[in-house]
Amino acid sequence: MLYTVTTGRNTEDVKNEIESKAKEVGFGLLKEYKFKEILKSKGHPIERDITVYELCNPAAAQAILDIHPEVSVYLPCRVSIYKDGDKTIISTIRLEDILRSFELENEYKAHMQDIFDKLKKLIANLE
């Protein structure tokens, strides 16, 4: 249910590029969650530095939400970046799998597939 890519690039470099690379494929950065800091502040520290980015393509969100508001549970799109040993992991939800659980007209499935393709392109640009 996840789309994950592993790269040898420096994790911080990847994180520093996500906002500009997201814009290149039509997404804006809404928010970032630094889980290591968040959980530490709540008294539940973790070792791994995991950051999740919420991304939005407003036109795409409007198009699907006007007709299928139930898709909102999967929005905004999220991309996770973290280090695993000497590798950087970049991951997102595999929208193709989610689409199978909804009864969407073909045009909306194609639209959502286009969004997932843009997310994959973003991740490829970060590799």
N, C-alpha and C positions, 0 to 999 in steps of 0.2 A: 504494500500500500504506500510505500515511499519511493521516491525517485532520488537516488543518492549517487554522488560523484566524489571520488577521492582524488586529491591532487597533492603534489609535492610542494606547491607554493606556500609561502609564509602565510600563516593564518591572519595575522594583523594586516598584511597587504590586501588580502581578499576582503576583509571587513571594510578596509578603507575605500575600496573600489565599488562596493555594492550599490551605493546610492547613484553614482554616475552611470554604472552599467545598467541599472534598472531603468533609468530614464531613456537610455538608448533603445530599449525594447518596449517603451510605453507605460512603464510603471513609475509611481512615485513612492517614496519611503514615508510611511505613516508613523512608525514607531519602532524602536529597538528595545529588546529586553535582554539585559545582561544577567543571566540566571545566577551566575556565581555571586554577583553583588546583591541581587535581590534576595536570594536564599540566605546568604550570610547575614543580611540585615534582619531577617526573620528568625535567626537563631538556628538555621539548618544549613550550615556551610557545605559546599561541594568542592571537590578538587578541580574538576574539569571546567574550563572556561567556555561556556556555551552561550552564544548570542543568537536570538531569533529576531528576524526582521519581518515586520508586517508591510506588505506591498499592496498597492492598489492601482488598478487601471480604471479610472472613474467611468469612462464610456462603456467599458465591458460590464462593470458592475451594474450600471443603470440598465443596460439592455437585458440582462438576465433577471435582475431583481424585480423589474416591472412586471414580468410574466411569471417568474418562479421564485417567490420570496423564500421558499424553503432552502434554497441554495445558500442563503445567507449564513448558515451555520459553518460554511467552509470559507467564509470571507472575513477579513482580507486574506490574500494569499500570504503564506509564511515561508520563509527560507531560513534554515538553521545552519550556522557555521560553527565548527568546533575543531579542536586539534585532537588527533588520536595518534600518539607516538610522534613520528616525524611527518605525518600526513595531515592534511586539512580535509575535513569532511564538509560537503555542502549538500543539503538535503531539503526536499520539499514533499508535500503530499502529492501522490500520483493521482491527478484529477481524472485520468482515464478510468481508473477503478471506481471512483466515486460516481462518475456519470452513469455507470451501469445500474446504480441503485435508484436513479430517478427516471421517471417517465417524461422525457423531454422530447420535443419535436426535433427533427433532424437538424433544422437550422440552428437551434440552440445547442445541440450537441456539437455541431461544427464550430460554433462560436466559442464554446468552452474548450474544445480541443485546440483552437487557435491560441487561447490564453495559456494553456498548458505548454504549447509549443514555444511561446514567448518566454515562459519561465525556464524551460529547458535551454533556450538560447542564452538567457541571462546566466544560467549556471555554467554553460559552456564558455561564455566570455570571461568567467571568473577562474576557470581552470588554469 
